[in-house]
Every structure is written in C-alpha cells, then in structure tokens.
Amino acid sequence: MSAAPDLLQLNPFHRLNQLLADLTPGRSPLAEGQPVNLSVGDPRTSMPASAEQAMAEAAAGWSRYAPARGHPGYLAAVHAWLNRRYGLPADFLDPARHIVPVAGSREGLFFAVLAAVARKRAALGGAQPTVLLPDPGYHVYAGAARAAGAEPVYVQCDATTGQLPDYAQAPDDALARAALAFLCTPANPQGAVAPAERLAAALAEARRRDYVLAVDECYSEIYSGAPPAGGLQVAAASGGLDNLLVFNSLSKRSGAPGLRLGFVAGDAALVRAVEGFLRFGGAGPGIPLLAAGAALWGEETHVAANRAYYARNLDLAERILGNAFGWRKPAGGFFLWLDVSAGRFQDGEAAARALYTEGGITFLPGGYLSVGRESVEGAPGQRFLRASLAEPPAILEPVLTRVAEILL
C-alpha cells in the first residue's frame, strides 16, 4: 500500500510554525514591542448584540442534540438573505432541499469533496477522480482532495488569468476524471472577483464535463464597488441548479468565526450527498447558534460597518505600500498579496523569516498556499507573502511601515 498523505504537513500554518520554530522574534514597531501575527485573518469587529440576545433566548437548546437539517428559522433566514442578495426568484430555492447548515464553510467544503469524489469514482468504475484547484488557493481544497483519495490538479492563477482559474485549460484527462472544481470569489489570497459571465462559463463547463462547481463565496460581503456576482445568481439565469454548490458563512460577513456557522446551497442531489457525509463525520450547529445565525443573516447594518472597516484598512495599506510590491487594492477580501522579489528577497520564505526576526511580524509565505506540492519551488505563490488586514489601523500603520522598511 502506498503511504497516506501527511495532511498536517500540507497545512500552511503548520509549515509556517516549522519555518519560524527556531527563530527569535525581533522587537515589533508597536509601543510594547510585542510580536504581531498577520498570517491569519481573525476579525477584530464585534458581533451585533442581536445575535447574542437570540442565542440567550434559545439557551434551552444547549441541552439538545443539534438538528441534522438545522432549524427552520435558520434555513428561512439564509433563504431570505440569498434571495435579497442575489435577486433570486422567490421559488428558485427550496430551503428543505437546496440548503443545509454547516459548522462554517470549511466543513462544507471538505465534505463536499468527499461526496463529489465518491460520486465520480462510481461513475468512473473505480478509477481515481481528480479535483481541480486554484493555485494558489485555500488549503482546505487540496487537503480534502487528498483525504478523499483524489488526484489534486493545480491550475495556475496569476496576472495572466485574472488571478482566477480557467479550468477549461486543464489537461483533458484531468477534466475527464474531474469530480469537483473550486472557484473562490472574491479570491483568497488575491482578492480577484469573478464577473457573472466568468461564473456562467465555469458552470457551463462543469455541466459539460459533469463535475461539481464549488463556488466558495465566504468573502462575498467584503468588497469595494459593486457587490460581487454569485453562483446562485448565474444558476438562476441558466434556469437550474445542476452541478452547482455554493458555500458561505458568518465568519467574514459578520465577523463571527467563533460561531462556526454557515451553509451549503445548490443542486438538491448534491446537497443531499453532502448531508449524507455530514451525518456521519460532521456535527450540526447547535440550536442557540442557529438562532444567533438567523439574527445575523437578517441584519445588514453590521455587515456594512465591517465592509467600511476593511475599506479603511485597505486604503491605509495602499497609502503606505503603494505599488512597491506589485500590489493593488483588491476588488474583494482583506488580504495583502505582496511580490517580495521587487525588494530584498527572491522568495516568500526568506522574506517571512526576515519580517519575523527583524520586526516581530508574521506573514504567510505565498508558496504555502500551493498546498500539496512537494516543494514551494516553482509554485505560483513562491515569491509572494500573504497578510491579513484585520487588525485596527493603530496597529496596521506602524506595522506596515516597518514591513516596507524590511522588505525593501
């Protein structure tokens, strides 16, 4: 038997810890000099009191097992939000068939791969399916592919592709065996937004090849300009939900990652397949959490405030960094994606070590987002660094000023 993949070694944050393990952090530019970690996007905004109140009012639910299909009130709130946000026909989605709650979008993404790979393996008569991945991209995509026993196929995302994957250009054999393709919009880490026509083309290709298009929309409410198009929006225009799953959560939209609450929506047969795996390996969100989630999906004031918060931070980064590292303020999301080869360093690992030892600042090497590659050598993100802009301006301003000094 071949050795199973060491999934821990595929985790970019585990690799980052290994990279910095033997190093001593330098004094940061903050007044107290304590280290600053910008590698993870923990929100610093507050969850509205309405959600806490709803959770308290549903506190009796802590003594009950979580309902597998969620609470009708939560499903109704998600359904209403999707209809408002994407202008869907009122009867396009049936909450009981087309939506299932999950403990954050990460869980949904992972179990969707298990379901899609099992479906495709049966169709292929036992041959190994593929999972198509943006490169660089969110590490759960590749980890799920490896866990499911699929072959990850990395499709480069860079300036020549609009920072989004074009899966129609993947090798024909990989497309013939494809179980699922991931499309993250706004993209992590680059912040690129897929226009409606690109989403429509990706969905048409998924239908032509009969694989699942998994549209990860967890940054959908952090944007500048017009709201990004969504997978359900283009599906409604096409007349159906075939081959489509979309994923979202309250982590970024509402600044509530600790709730671990989101949803999967789309093709009823695919939603049912995901639910089947969830019933064995997952745990539905508890009733008080679902009550809090229903309150959050039904309220937009805090979402606009969160969006304005990140817009101010992006403006600050643009003022301090300019275009020194090939960075432009993204259309969505809240990440820096810096090409360090414009300065002292030729790769993200060396730059990350220097930021840590000289400034007590932690960034994530971009090559670590090419998860599953044997080496970051030659990876599209090798010469990049990723950082979150979740910290308040009082922290970001001195930290980014010091970052520019170190990297240049």
Beta strands, then each sheet from edge to edge (+ up, - down):
strand 1: 36-37
strand 2: 99-102
strand 3: 130-135
strand 4: 151-156
strand 5: 178-184
strand 6: 212-216
strand 7: 244-249
strand 8: 262-266
strand 9: 335-339
strand 10: 361-362
strand 11: 364-365
strand 12: 384-388
sheet 1: 1+ 10+
sheet 2: 2+ 8- 7+ 6+ 5+ 3+ 4+
sheet 3: 9+ 12- 11+
end
